[in-house]
């Protein structure tokens, strides 16, 4: 996992999601080898949801970085501003 893709406050959650995805990958391989295709489909859907959560966290980091860059540019132009974090 590349920590640069996530905000520091999201690192732990991202690592947890990565671990869950790794477990699901192993589970998926076993299910396919055993011919349990219905269970494999469910595992794939669960893995897809976890990946979407990671993508959303990465998007949040990118937006935060973009906002910080805008604030820095404004400060360089003499407009006082700062980024205030709001966590929902």
Secondary structure, DSSP 8 states (H G I E B T S, - for coil): --GGGS-GGGHHHHHHHHHHHHHHHHHHHHHHHHT-HHHHHHHHHHHHHHHHHHHHHHHHHHHHHHHHHHHHHHHHTT----------
